[in-house]
Amino acid sequence: MKDDKKAIWAWAFYDWANSAFATTVMAGFFPLFFKKFWAVNLSFHKSTSYLGTANSLSAVIIAVLAPFLGAAADKGNMKKKMLICFAFLGIINTFSLFAVSEGKWLPALLLYFTAYAGFAGGNLFYDSLITEVVSVKKRDVISSLGFALGYIGGGILFLTNVLMYLKPSVFGIPDSTTAVRIAFISVACWWAVFTLPLIFFVKEPKSKTHLSLTGSFHAGWKQLKDTLTNIKQYKQAILFLIAYWFYIDGVYTIIKMAVDYGASMSFPAASLIKALLLVQFVAFPAA
């Protein structure tokens, strides 16, 4: 049943859950830790290049797979299942970052690459799942609620992680390096715990056609081909999609690379992290 309050809040809290990855890992501590700890033996130019390449490849792969996966999920009513699978792909790989030792830049980059794929893939199905939770007239409001909760949730954990990094002894942590590694674990746990309401309270209607997994992907492929054929009639839609892709890719490049770029220019790590924290809470009222 749509517009159920419990389901709405459960759906919205997934943004609260996974925004911790966007703030603490993607925008904040991973770029900094990658340059200063995992890629310590590489030049600044190389570490920036490798991080940028990983970000670009992950974005391209998700962009290529998204239409097909989305169509398959629609046909097989698998949005929730796919969301959960991608979410835990991200959670497990984020947790695993704790175990990567100093100088091991390649394992760190591969784990981050996979974790980001889980984050972005999960968002694809999270966004589409709103149609099963909320009626059309309420979607704008509830979508904004999700964004707002994301800024708050991501900001709260990021604030905690920043304090751990700046004042590790207060938390009983031996040093800032250990604090960052523990921060990765905290993100994974936060993401997992606040995904549980969506798992338990958001219901997706069963497929009337009872398609198998293979059948869903086959039907999704057919739907995607039909869409690509028919969209030629809507030039404005094509223009919008291309423009949005370039625009949002630029936004995400800034989010993912700002700290790395600042570190390469010798800005103090603490100043970069504090600036990110400030941005997080400035953004909440606008959302």
TAWO-V931268 format. One record per run of one state. SS is the DSSP state (a for helix, b for strand, c for the rest). FROM is the first residue (numbers start at 0). TO is the last residue. Records with the same first field share a line. If there is no record, write none. Layout:
SS: FROM-TO ; FROM-TO
This chain:
c: 0-3 ; 38-42 ; 76-77 ; 99-103 ; 133-134 ; 166-166 ; 171-174 ; 193-194 ; 201-211 ; 233-233 ; 264-267 ; 286-286
a: 4-37 ; 43-75 ; 78-98 ; 104-132 ; 135-165 ; 167-170 ; 175-192 ; 195-200 ; 212-232 ; 234-263 ; 268-285
